[in-house]
Amino acid sequence: MKNLLSCFSLFLLLLSPAGAQDLREALKADPYLASANHHPYIVPEFRDTPAPKGYKPFYVSHYGRHGSRYHTRDAYFAGVDLLDSLRDAGLLTAEGKALCADLHLMRDASDDLYGILTQLGSKEHQGIAERLYRRVPGVFSQRDRRQVLVVSSPVHRCLQSAANFNFAIKAKAPGLDIELRTGQRYMAYIAHGDHNSAAVRSTMKHISDSLIHADVRTGKTAARLFTDPSKVREKLGGEQKLQEFLYDCFSMGNIARCLDAPQADPLSHFTLDELAVFAKIKNAQIAPLYCHSRETGRIVDRVTGAPLLRDFVEKADEALRGNGRCADFRFGHDSGIGPLLSIMAVEGYDADGPMAEAVNWWPGWKYIPMGSNLQLIFYRKPKGEVLVKVLRNEEETRIAAVPSFSGPYYKWSDLRSYFLRRIAD
């Protein structure tokens, strides 16, 4: 796998006016950035701002998206059979055959493992947990706070993520009393999915289809992959079907870096210009589902973000009253972490724009990759306000609407009032 840290410094460039060129530069460093929320977790390089004098961490509230996984269903690879038929008809070039072979490797590796966490995904959550422990070891060694409550989506990959995370914490602090709860009843706040209404999905599909038909240029791509592009176009049912098929080929392969060996490299068969178009389409598809957009408003904030944020407030209140708990850990999906960060309006999630330009104002690989997480770390001293530091993907972040107490540290009373206002809006 390429060194993902080498391109991390490029991410902020996407917020500049020259976004198209900066996107190509980022993709040059890592073509799989085009996969957005299908990109593996990017381990940040971070430094902690020291807490105000006298303040010590005592409680952590966490939400983690599951780690890197296989595609969720075999339908993702439906296009492989079509590539096989084109190959058998002599319509694939050497490049087309190489793409077909890479996608076969991916499908074979995924057989009977659809939706399951990969070993990379397991290591991602182990690493997040170990870094949390190193960051605030004192939280997990308090005599009067030994309890940890873990609530997970019942979906297998989330339970795997929870297990890996908590095994890593338990290895560092064996005296912890960890309780795991899971089941469909918890999905009402872990990742409430009703925001994905027919209207939202219809709007998303209309705009993404429009982008595919407007921006996917088949000429050079088809000539590189097919021996007779006109016959392929005819076989598929016309130009628009060819455009959709090329995007499907990208979609089949965009999760390749999340998989374990064998390491296929399907996106290597596309140019930077082609990947930039695919990235634009992919980000347009996920913005209204996991964040927001001008076309769909903030439905996810109200329907999905609000119940989850309310759970953060309620569990923090219980911890501050003295329930013996040092941490609340939650494990779910992109459909949970995205709306949560959106309703909080943390840095990056406070931006807004049209779906078609989402890659510029909300690039998915930066804001919602596999393993995305939120951590609220609570601090106190014998006399004084309880303070909270907000971490997004382990990095200190800010909430512009709330006045800071000191640097990235906020008064819990201020954050709590703000959260309740956001829930009530």
C-alpha positions in Angstrom: 0.0 0.0 0.0 1.2 3.4 -0.8 2.3 5.7 2.1 -1.0 7.5 2.6 0.6 10.0 5.0 2.6 11.4 2.1 -0.5 12.8 0.5 -2.3 13.9 3.7 -0.9 17.5 3.4 -2.7 17.8 0.1 -6.1 17.5 1.5 -6.5 21.1 2.6 -5.7 22.2 -0.9 -9.1 21.1 -2.0 -10.6 24.0 -0.2 -8.7 26.5 -2.4 -10.2 28.1 -5.6 -8.0 26.0 -7.8 -9.8 22.8 -6.6 -9.7 20.9 -9.9 -5.9 21.0 -10.3 -5.4 20.3 -6.6 -7.7 17.3 -6.9 -5.5 15.9 -9.7 -2.4 16.5 -7.5 -4.0 14.6 -4.6 -5.0 11.7 -6.8 -1.5 11.6 -8.3 -0.3 10.9 -4.8 -3.0 8.4 -4.0 -5.5 7.4 -6.8 -7.7 5.7 -4.3 -8.7 9.0 -2.7 -11.3 8.9 -5.5 -13.1 6.2 -3.5 -14.2 8.7 -0.9 -15.9 6.8 2.0 -14.5 3.5 0.6 -11.0 4.7 1.4 -9.1 3.1 4.3 -8.6 5.0 7.5 -5.8 7.6 7.2 -3.8 7.6 10.5 -3.3 11.3 11.3 -0.1 13.0 12.5 -1.3 14.9 15.5 0.0 16.8 18.6 -2.1 17.5 21.6 -2.5 21.0 22.9 -1.8 20.8 26.6 -4.9 21.1 28.8 -5.3 24.2 30.9 -3.3 24.0 34.2 -4.7 21.6 36.7 -7.1 19.8 34.3 -7.0 16.0 34.0 -9.0 13.8 31.6 -11.5 11.5 33.3 -14.1 10.5 30.7 -14.3 9.7 27.0 -17.3 9.5 24.7 -16.6 7.9 21.4 -18.3 6.9 18.1 -16.5 4.9 15.5 -17.5 3.8 12.0 -16.5 0.2 11.3 -13.1 -0.3 9.7 -12.1 -1.3 6.2 -14.4 -4.0 4.8 -15.3 -6.0 1.7 -18.0 -4.8 -0.6 -21.4 -5.3 1.1 -22.9 -7.6 -1.6 -21.9 -9.6 -4.6 -24.1 -7.3 -6.8 -21.2 -4.8 -6.8 -19.3 -7.2 -9.1 -22.1 -7.8 -11.6 -20.1 -5.9 -14.2 -17.3 -8.6 -14.0 -19.5 -11.0 -15.9 -20.0 -8.4 -18.6 -16.3 -7.8 -18.9 -15.9 -11.6 -19.3 -18.3 -11.6 -22.2 -16.5 -8.7 -23.8 -13.2 -10.5 -23.3 -14.6 -13.8 -24.8 -15.8 -11.8 -27.8 -12.4 -10.4 -28.4 -13.4 -6.9 -27.4 -11.0 -6.2 -24.6 -7.5 -4.7 -25.1 -4.6 -5.8 -23.0 -5.5 -2.9 -20.6 -9.1 -4.1 -20.5 -8.0 -7.6 -19.8 -5.8 -6.4 -17.0 -8.7 -4.5 -15.5 -10.9 -7.6 -15.7 -8.2 -9.7 -14.1 -7.9 -7.2 -11.2 -11.6 -7.2 -10.6 -11.6 -11.0 -10.6 -9.0 -11.0 -7.9 -11.2 -8.7 -5.8 -14.3 -10.8 -6.4 -12.5 -14.0 -5.5 -11.0 -12.4 -2.4 -14.5 -11.3 -1.4 -16.3 -14.6 -1.9 -18.5 -15.5 1.1 -17.1 -12.4 3.0 -19.4 -9.7 1.7 -19.8 -6.9 4.3 -17.2 -8.4 6.7 -14.3 -6.5 8.2 -10.9 -7.2 6.6 -7.8 -7.7 8.6 -6.9 -4.1 7.7 -10.1 -3.0 9.3 -9.3 -4.9 12.4 -5.9 -3.3 12.7 -7.4 0.2 12.1 -9.6 -0.1 15.2 -6.8 -1.7 17.3 -4.6 1.3 16.3 -7.3 3.9 17.2 -7.8 2.3 20.6 -4.1 2.1 21.3 -3.5 5.7 20.4 -6.5 6.7 22.6 -5.0 4.9 25.5 -1.6 6.4 25.0 -3.2 9.8 24.8 -5.2 9.6 28.0 -4.0 6.6 30.0 -5.3 8.1 33.3 -8.9 7.8 32.1 -8.6 4.0 32.3 -6.9 3.7 35.7 -9.3 5.6 37.9 -10.4 3.7 41.0 -13.9 5.1 41.0 -14.4 4.8 37.3 -13.8 1.3 36.0 -16.8 0.7 33.8 -17.0 1.0 30.0 -20.3 0.7 28.1 -20.0 -0.4 24.5 -23.0 -0.2 22.2 -22.7 -1.5 18.7 -24.8 -1.9 15.6 -25.6 -5.6 15.3 -24.1 -5.7 11.8 -21.1 -8.1 11.8 -18.4 -5.6 10.7 -19.4 -3.2 13.5 -19.3 -6.0 16.1 -15.8 -6.9 14.7 -14.7 -3.3 15.0 -16.0 -3.1 18.6 -14.2 -6.3 19.5 -10.9 -5.2 18.1 -11.1 -1.8 19.7 -12.0 -3.1 23.1 -9.6 -6.0 23.1 -6.8 -3.4 22.5 -8.1 -1.2 25.4 -8.5 -4.2 27.7 -4.9 -5.3 26.9 -3.7 -2.0 28.2 -6.1 -1.7 31.2 -7.1 -5.3 32.2 -9.0 -4.0 35.3 -11.8 -2.4 33.2 -15.3 -3.8 33.4 -16.5 -3.7 29.8 -20.1 -4.3 28.9 -21.3 -4.8 25.3 -24.8 -4.2 24.2 -26.1 -4.8 20.6 -29.3 -5.4 18.8 -31.8 -3.7 16.5 -33.3 -1.5 19.3 -30.0 0.4 19.5 -30.1 1.3 15.8 -32.7 4.0 16.7 -29.7 6.2 17.6 -26.6 4.4 16.6 -27.4 4.8 12.8 -31.0 5.7 12.3 -31.5 5.2 8.6 -34.9 6.7 7.8 -33.4 9.9 6.5 -32.6 8.0 3.3 -36.1 8.8 2.0 -37.2 8.2 -1.5 -37.1 11.9 -2.2 -33.4 12.2 -1.0 -32.3 9.1 -3.0 -34.2 10.3 -6.0 -32.5 13.7 -5.9 -29.1 12.1 -5.4 -29.6 9.7 -8.3 -30.8 12.4 -10.6 -27.8 14.5 -10.0 -25.3 11.7 -10.0 -26.7 10.3 -13.3 -26.5 13.8 -14.7 -22.9 14.0 -13.8 -22.1 10.6 -15.3 -23.8 11.5 -18.6 -22.2 15.0 -18.7 -18.7 14.4 -17.4 -17.7 10.8 -18.2 -15.9 11.0 -21.6 -15.8 7.6 -23.2 -13.6 8.3 -26.2 -10.0 7.8 -24.9 -11.1 5.5 -22.1 -13.0 3.2 -24.4 -10.2 3.2 -26.9 -7.8 2.1 -24.2 -10.0 -0.7 -22.8 -11.8 -2.0 -25.8 -10.6 -3.2 -29.2 -13.8 -1.9 -30.9 -15.5 0.8 -28.8 -18.4 1.1 -31.3 -19.3 -2.6 -30.9 -19.1 -2.3 -27.1 -21.3 0.8 -27.2 -23.8 -1.1 -29.3 -23.7 -4.2 -27.1 -24.3 -2.1 -24.0 -27.2 -0.2 -25.4 -25.8 3.2 -26.3 -23.5 6.0 -25.1 -25.1 6.6 -21.8 -25.0 2.9 -20.9 -21.3 2.9 -21.8 -20.7 5.9 -19.5 -22.6 4.1 -16.7 -20.6 0.9 -17.2 -17.3 2.7 -17.0 -18.3 4.3 -13.7 -19.5 0.8 -12.5 -16.0 -0.5 -13.3 -14.6 2.2 -11.0 -17.2 1.4 -8.3 -16.3 -2.3 -8.4 -12.6 -1.5 -7.9 -12.7 1.5 -5.6 -12.6 -0.5 -2.4 -9.4 -2.4 -3.4 -7.2 -0.8 -0.8 -9.5 -2.0 2.0 -8.9 -5.6 1.1 -6.2 -8.0 2.3 -4.0 -9.9 -0.1 -4.1 -10.5 -3.0 -3.6 -6.8 -3.8 -5.4 -6.0 -7.0 -5.0 -2.4 -8.4 -8.0 -1.8 -10.6 -7.8 2.0 -10.4 -4.4 1.9 -12.1 -6.2 1.3 -15.4 -7.7 4.8 -15.3 -6.1 8.2 -15.9 -6.0 11.1 -13.4 -8.5 13.0 -15.4 -10.9 10.0 -15.4 -10.4 9.4 -11.6 -11.1 13.1 -11.0 -14.5 12.7 -12.7 -15.2 9.6 -10.8 -14.3 11.3 -7.5 -16.7 14.2 -8.3 -19.5 11.7 -8.9 -18.8 9.6 -5.9 -18.7 12.5 -3.5 -21.9 13.9 -5.0 -23.6 10.6 -4.2 -22.5 10.4 -0.6 -22.9 14.1 0.5 -26.7 14.1 0.9 -26.7 10.6 2.5 -24.0 11.2 5.2 -23.7 14.9 5.5 -25.9 17.5 3.8 -26.4 19.4 0.6 -28.1 22.5 -0.7 -30.5 20.4 -2.7 -31.7 18.2 0.2 -31.1 20.4 3.2 -30.1 19.0 6.6 -32.5 16.0 6.8 -29.7 13.8 8.2 -29.0 16.2 11.0 -32.6 16.1 12.2 -33.4 12.4 11.7 -30.1 10.7 12.3 -27.7 13.2 13.9 -30.1 14.4 16.6 -30.8 11.1 18.3 -27.2 10.2 18.4 -26.1 13.6 19.7 -28.8 13.4 22.4 -27.2 10.0 23.5 -23.9 11.7 23.8 -25.4 14.4 26.0 -27.4 12.0 28.2 -24.5 9.6 28.7 -22.2 12.5 29.6 -24.7 13.8 32.1 -24.8 10.3 33.7 -21.0 10.1 33.8 -20.7 13.5 35.4 -23.3 12.5 38.1 -21.0 9.7 39.0 -22.1 6.4 37.5 -18.7 4.8 37.7 -18.1 4.9 33.9 -14.9 6.1 32.4 -15.9 5.7 28.7 -18.9 5.2 26.4 -17.9 3.6 23.1 -20.3 3.3 20.2 -19.7 1.5 16.9 -21.8 2.0 13.7 -21.7 3.2 10.2 -21.0 6.1 7.9 -24.7 6.8 8.1 -24.2 7.5 11.8 -20.9 9.3 12.1 -21.6 11.6 9.2 -24.9 13.0 10.4 -23.5 13.3 14.0 -20.6 15.5 12.8 -22.9 17.4 10.5 -25.4 18.4 13.3 -22.4 19.3 15.5 -21.0 21.5 12.7 -17.4 20.6 13.4 -14.7 22.0 11.1 -15.3 20.7 7.6 -18.9 19.6 8.3 -19.9 23.3 8.7 -19.3 23.8 5.0 -22.2 23.7 2.6 -22.7 23.5 -1.1 -24.3 21.8 -4.1 -24.0 18.0 -4.5 -22.1 18.3 -7.8 -19.3 20.2 -6.0 -19.1 18.1 -2.9 -15.6 16.9 -3.7 -14.4 20.6 -3.2 -16.3 21.4 0.1 -16.5 17.9 1.7 -14.0 15.4 0.2 -15.2 12.0 1.5 -11.8 10.4 2.1 -10.9 13.2 4.5 -14.2 13.4 6.4 -15.7 9.9 6.3 -13.2 7.2 5.4 -13.4 3.7 6.9 -12.9 3.9 10.6 -14.0 7.5 10.9 -14.5 8.5 14.5 -15.5 11.2 17.0 -14.0 11.4 20.5 -15.1 13.8 23.2 -12.5 13.9 26.0 -13.7 15.4 29.3 -11.3 17.1 31.7 -11.7 18.4 35.2 -9.9 19.8 38.2 -11.0 20.0 41.9 -12.5 23.4 41.4 -13.6 24.7 38.0 -15.6 24.0 34.9 -15.6 20.6 33.2 -13.9 21.0 29.9 -14.2 19.0 26.7 -11.8 18.6 23.7 -13.4 17.5 20.4 -11.4 15.1 18.2 -12.5 14.2 14.7 -10.5 11.2 13.3 -8.2 11.7 16.3 -7.3 15.3 15.5 -8.3 18.3 17.5 -11.1 20.2 15.8 -13.2 23.2 16.5 -16.8 24.2 16.5 -17.1 27.7 15.2 -20.5 28.4 16.8 -19.2 27.8 20.4 -16.7 30.1 22.2 -13.5 28.3 23.2 -12.4 28.3 26.8 -8.8 27.8 25.8 -7.5 26.6 22.4 -9.4 23.4 21.5 -10.9 23.1 25.0 -14.6 24.0 25.5 -16.7 24.4 28.6 -19.0 21.4 28.8 -21.8 23.7 29.9 -21.4 25.7 26.6 -21.1 22.6 24.4 -24.1 21.0 26.1 -26.3 24.1 25.6 -25.2 24.3 22.0 -25.9 20.6 21.4 -29.4 20.8 22.9 -30.1 23.8 20.7 -29.0 21.9 17.6 -31.2 18.9 18.6 -34.2 21.1 19.1 -33.8 23.0 15.7 
